[in-house]
Amino acid sequence: MKKLLLLSVVAVTAFSFSSCKKDWLCKCTDNTTGATDEWQLGNMRRPEASLACDAYEVYGEDCSLEKG
């Protein structure tokens, strides 16, 4: 029983660290000119950063999210 409890505590701790807020970098490349732009997205969870990065996408640009 103690092993199960310890395993549960370890799993919850690992999950809480994986969902921490982090700094992200949004890189966008213009498909026509090949020019790139970068934006720092600080202190966000991945889903929030992904939505923010998607907001930078304009017609003809592809954006990607990376850990910053």
JOPE-V461999 format. One record per residue. SS is DSSP state (helix for helix, strand for strand, loop for the rest). Layout:
ss:SS
ss:SS
This chain:
ss:loop
ss:helix
ss:helix
ss:helix
ss:helix
ss:helix
ss:helix
ss:helix
ss:helix
ss:helix
ss:helix
ss:helix
ss:helix
ss:helix
ss:helix
ss:helix
ss:helix
ss:helix
ss:loop
ss:loop
ss:loop
ss:strand
ss:strand
ss:strand
ss:strand
ss:strand
ss:strand
ss:strand
ss:strand
ss:strand
ss:loop
ss:loop
ss:loop
ss:loop
ss:loop
ss:strand
ss:strand
ss:strand
ss:strand
ss:strand
ss:strand
ss:strand
ss:strand
ss:strand
ss:loop
ss:helix
ss:helix
ss:helix
ss:helix
ss:helix
ss:helix
ss:helix
ss:helix
ss:helix
ss:helix
ss:helix
ss:loop
ss:loop
ss:loop
ss:loop
ss:strand
ss:strand
ss:strand
ss:strand
ss:strand
ss:strand
ss:strand
ss:loop
